[in-house]
Amino acid sequence: MNLYVLFGQRMCINYPGEYALEALSCASEADMDGNPDYIPEQKAKYEATKEFERLAVVTLNVKESDIRAIMFPENNAVPATVIAD
């Protein structure tokens, strides 16, 4: 599954590194299929604020099964070895 994340770097006025990178918006492939303008609209909205030195959309490829394992840990089996007396 691809996730599209809009990252921003605010302008650092007082000293370099004053602000960390921010994840401003995120959309999955399904989100983008249903509303392909969402991320570009978000990027334009943040550009208009003039608060950011840089904005970039980064595509992250993740396994849905890995996300589900984090979200629903109760569904994961715990490996064990049976030891006979």
C-alpha positions as CSV (number, residue, x, y, z in Angstrom):
1,M,0.0,0.0,0.0
2,N,1.3,3.5,-0.8
3,L,0.8,6.3,1.6
4,Y,1.3,9.9,0.3
5,V,2.6,12.2,3.1
6,L,3.0,15.9,2.7
7,F,6.0,17.0,4.7
8,G,6.9,20.5,5.6
9,Q,9.9,22.4,6.9
10,R,8.9,25.6,8.6
11,M,11.2,28.6,8.1
12,C,13.8,28.7,10.8
13,I,14.1,32.3,11.9
14,N,16.0,32.2,15.2
15,Y,18.5,29.4,14.5
16,P,19.0,26.5,12.0
17,G,17.0,23.4,13.0
18,E,14.6,25.5,15.1
19,Y,11.7,23.3,13.8
20,A,11.6,19.6,13.0
21,L,10.0,18.3,9.8
22,E,6.3,18.0,10.1
23,A,3.9,15.5,8.5
24,L,1.1,17.8,7.5
25,S,-1.3,15.6,5.5
26,C,-1.5,12.0,4.6
27,A,-3.6,10.0,2.1
28,S,-3.6,6.3,1.1
29,E,-4.0,5.0,-2.4
30,A,-7.7,4.5,-1.8
31,D,-8.0,8.1,-0.6
32,M,-6.2,9.4,-3.7
33,D,-8.4,7.3,-6.0
34,G,-11.5,8.9,-4.4
35,N,-10.1,12.4,-4.1
36,P,-7.0,12.9,-6.2
37,D,-6.9,16.6,-5.5
38,Y,-6.6,16.3,-1.7
39,I,-2.8,16.3,-1.3
40,P,-2.3,18.9,-4.0
41,E,-4.9,21.1,-2.3
42,Q,-3.2,20.6,1.0
43,K,0.1,21.5,-0.4
44,A,-1.3,24.7,-2.0
45,K,-3.0,25.6,1.3
46,Y,0.3,25.3,3.2
47,E,2.3,27.2,0.5
48,A,-0.2,30.1,0.8
49,T,0.7,30.5,4.5
50,K,4.3,31.4,3.6
51,E,5.4,29.6,6.9
52,F,7.3,26.8,5.2
53,E,10.7,26.9,3.6
54,R,10.0,23.6,1.8
55,L,7.1,21.3,1.2
56,A,7.3,17.8,-0.4
57,V,5.1,14.9,-1.0
58,V,6.8,11.6,-0.1
59,T,5.4,8.3,-1.2
60,L,5.9,5.6,1.5
61,N,5.3,1.9,0.6
62,V,4.1,-0.1,3.5
63,K,2.6,-3.6,4.0
64,E,-1.0,-3.4,5.1
65,S,-0.4,-6.6,7.1
66,D,2.4,-4.8,9.1
67,I,0.0,-1.9,9.9
68,R,-2.7,-4.3,10.9
69,A,-0.3,-6.2,13.2
70,I,0.3,-2.9,15.1
71,M,-3.3,-1.9,15.2
72,F,-4.6,-5.3,16.2
73,P,-1.9,-7.0,18.2
74,E,-4.4,-9.3,19.8
75,N,-4.7,-11.2,16.5
76,N,-1.0,-12.1,16.5
77,A,0.0,-15.6,17.8
78,V,2.7,-15.8,20.4
79,P,5.2,-18.5,19.5
80,A,5.9,-21.0,22.2
81,T,7.5,-24.4,22.7
82,V,5.7,-27.2,24.5
83,I,8.0,-28.9,27.0
84,A,6.9,-32.3,28.2
85,D,7.7,-33.3,31.8
